[in-house]
Amino acid sequence: MTISVVGSINNDIVAVIDQYPKRGDTIFGKEIEYFPGGKGANQATAAARFGRKVRLIGAVGSDYYGEQLINTLQASQVDSTYVKKSDKYATGTAIVTIDSTSENTMFVMKGANEDLLAEDVEIPFKETEDTSVLLVQMEVPQETVIRSMQLAKERNIFTILDPAPAEGITVKALEYADVITPNRQETYHMLGIDVVNVDTAIQAGRTFENMGVINSILKMADKGAVVYQSGEWCHIPAIPVDPIDSVGAGDAFAGTLACCIEEGIDLVRAARFASVVGALKVTKVGAQVGIPTKEEVKGFCEQLGEEFLLDKEETFERGFSG
């Protein structure tokens, strides 16, 4: 079976600085690097790191950066057959600044991601029947996200909604989600609840349940996460690490969660394992290139005394098309 991801593909420009400038200030940065990114591409890559069959449905521009990003996806074993090449927009770009605390601020120019239309997600659902899990985020048009979730619902495909970024969230998507995985900012944007501890996370989980989503994972950064399921809840403590780059940690979490769900692992164990992978990502630079390999995750699990859950591999024959 295949994990299908509907989402964004970006070229990330990452600037490392000591502190953010005040309005109107000019400061000197420490370094700048260029990485493949975009939430959809990051999450697809994270799932593929565990040897799963992964299909990405997205869009890039008909330009140099688009070609390079497709090549990177293919090198990571992600099926790019349904990555659209837009003649209307250039490839999406994210400008990321990381300060000395490893916190990031991001400016995203959607570009070709805006050209991923609802009709574009119809095609892969018509031409393929092997999707077991759908993973979506909110960096592509809302109508496209909703349509992909509707198609998944019609086919009884388990759907994970990572409602990021907060600015792109539409509450209508909750109608079709089997599980939602918001962080503090996204939860506040949707519910007006500031998730700062277990009690407020439980409150948010109950609110999501009243809105129709019985399963939620409320992420609280260094305070861990709360898995809420039909009135029951479990707190998962954060994994202590020395952070370097938090960009892509949520994507590593989401891609790993999709793998666990595809294998039938219960949500609490899945969220715990995804937290381990997300924590390891924070210790590496680059939203996509910093996503840990299966071997690195195994070693980290041994170091922590954590259970490694994903030994099965399902890589498929090459021959992707762009």
N, C-alpha and C positions, 0 to 999 in steps of 0.2 A: 504493500500500500504506500501511498504518497502523502506527504505533508505539503499542502498548497499554501503559499503566502501571497497575499495581495497587499502590495505596499510600495514604498518609495525607494528610489535609487539615486544616490547623490555622490558628488565629488566633494570630499571634506577638506577644507583648508584649516589647519589647526595651528593656532599661535599660542605659544607658552609664554606667560608673563608672570611677574612677581605679584602685581596687584592691578586691579582694574583702574583705568584713568577716570578722573572726574570729568564731567561734561566740559568740553572745550579744551581739555588737556592733551598734550602729546607726550607719550612715554616710549621708552625703548623696550622691546620684547627680548626674550631669550633665544627663541628659535621658532621656525615655522616648518611645517611638514604637510604633505598632501597624501590623503588616504581615501580609499573607497569607503562609501558610507550609505546612508539612507536607512531608515528603520526597517523597511521591507527586506532590503539586501542583507542587512546585518542579521536579522532574525533567521532568514533563510540559510545564511552561512553558519550560524550557530547550530542549527539543526543538522546541517550537512556534516559538521565536525564529528558527529557521532555515527556517521556512516548511513544516515537515513536517506531515503529517496525524497528529494525536495524540489518542488516546482515553484518558481517565482513568476508572478504576474505583475508586471510593472511597465515603466516607460522611461526611455532615455532619449536624448536628442540625437539627430543624425550628424554627429560630430566626433571629434577625436576622443573626448572624454567618455562619450557613450560607448564607443568601441572598446575602450580600455576597461570600463566597468563590466561590460559583458564578458570580456576575456577573463577578468578576475573572478566573476561568478562561476564560469565554466571550470576554471582552475580549482575552485573550491567544491567542485562536484554538484553545483546547483544547476538544475535544468532551466535554461534561459529561452526555451522555445517560444514562450508567450511574453517575452519582453518586447514591447513595442518600440519602434524607432520613429520618433516624432519629427515631422518636417516643419512643425509650427513653432516649437520651443527648443531652446538649448537644454542640455542636460542640467538637472537640478544641482544646486551648489549650497553647501552649508559652511558658514564661517564660524569656527569654534575658537573661543579663547579659554584657556585653562590657567587659573592662578595658582599661587603657592600652596593653597589648601586643597588642590586637586578638584575644586568645584569648577563647573563649566558654564559659560554663557554662549548661546548659539543663535545665529541669524541664519534663517533658511530661505533661499530663493527657490521656490518649487520647480520652476521651469517645466520640463517635460512631464514631471509628475502630474501636472494639471491636465495633461492630455491623455491620461489613462481614464477612458470613459466607461460608462456602465456597459455599453455594447462590447467593449474589449474583454470584459470578464465573462460574457456569455459564451464566447468561442471555446475557451479551454474546458468549461463545464460541459459543453455539448460534445467535444471531441475526446474527452477522457472520462473514465468512470472509476478511477483508482484512488481518489482523494479520501482519506480517512479523517484528517484533521485540517481545518482551515484556520489560519492565523492572520488577523488583520490589525491595522493601526489606522491613524487618522492624518497621514501626510499626503494622501491622495484625495480626490474629490469625494465628498460625503455620499453623493449618489452612487459612486462606484463601490464604495465600501458597503453600503446598504444592499445594493444589488447582489454582490458576492455572498453576503450573509443570507439573503433570501434564497439564493440558489442552493446554498449549503443546507439550509433548513428543509427545503423541499426534498433533499436527498439524504436526510438524517445524518449529516456530517457534523461532527463535534466542532464547535466554533469558539475560538479564544479571541476575545477582544482586548487588545492592549490600547487603552484610550489615550494615546499620546500622539502629538503634543496636546496639552490642554486646550490650546486655541482652536484646534480642529475638531473637538468633541461634539458629537450630536447625540442627544439622549435617545433619539429614535433607534440607534444601533443596539441599545440594550434589549430591545424586543427580540432580537435574534441571537443573542450571545448565550452560550452555555456556561462560560466563566469569564469574568472581567478582572483585569489585573492593574488597577490604577495605583499611582504613587500619591504622595501627600498633596501635591499641587493639583493633580487631575481630579482627585476626590473632592477637594475644596471647590474646584471649578464646577463640578457636576452637582454636588449636594450642599455646598456651603458648610461642610463639616471639616474642621481642621484635625486631621488624623495625626495626633502627637503621642498617643499611647494606646495600650490595648483596649481600654474602655471606649475611646472615640473610634477606634477601628471596628469594634463590635457594633457600635451605633451605625457606622457607615454600612457595614455588611447587612444589618437589618433593613436599612433604608433601601439598599439595592434589591434586597429580597422583596420588599413591598412594591418595587418598580418592575419586578418580574425576573430578576437574575438571582437565582438561589445560590449560586456559587461565586465567591469573590475571593481574591487574594489582595489584601490591602498592604502595600509596601510602604515601610516607614524608615528606609535608609538604615542608619546605625541603630535603630530601635527594632530592627527585624521586620517581620511580616505577620499578619493574622490571616489565616485561612478560615473563611466563613462558609458553612454549608448547611442550608436548610435549618437554621437556628442553632447549629453546633459550631464551635469555633476552637481553633488551636493556634497558640502563639509560637512562631518560629524565631528564635533569637538570631541576631545578626552574626555573620562570620567575621571575626576580627582580622583585619589586614592593614598593611601600610599602603594607603591609596596613592596612586600616581595619576590615573586618568579615569574619571567616572563615566566618560562618554561611551555609550554602548552597553553599559552594565545591564540596563533594563532589557535591551534587545537580546543579550546573552541569556538572561533569565527566561524571556518569552520563548526563544527558540528551543531551549532545553525543556521547558514545560511542555511544549508541543510534542517533543520526542517521547516524553514520559506518558503523556495522555495517549499517544498513538500505541504505546506498548501496553496500555491498560493498568498503569501504576496509579494507585489512589492519589487524590489531590494533595493530601498533606505531605506524603513522602516525596511526591513530585515537586512541590514547592520548596521543600527543604533542599533537595538536590539542586534545583534551579538556583537557589540562593548561594550554594557553594560555587557554582559556575560563575554567577554574577560577581561574587566576591573576588574570584581569581581574575576575572576580566579587569577589575579596578586596578590591579597591580601591573597592568600592561598598557602601553600607549597604542592608540588607534581603535576607533569604534569597531572596525571589522577585522583588521589584521591582528588586533589584540585579543580577539576571541580565542580562548584556549583550545588546544587540541584535545582529543580524547585521552591521549597518553598523559598530558599535563594535568587533566582533571583527575585521572586515576591516581597520580602521584600526590596531588593535593588532598584527595580523599584519604589516602593512607596516612598522610601527615596529620590530618585532623581527626582520624578515627571515624570518618564518615563512610556510609555505605555507598558504593558505586553502583548505579542502577542500570546503566545502558551498555551492555556488552554485545547485544545483537547488532549485526551490520547488514545493511540492505542497499549497498551502493549498486548502481546500474551501469549498463553499457554506455560508453561515450557516444558522440554523434549528435550533440546538442546543436540547435540552430539559433541564430540570433534574430 
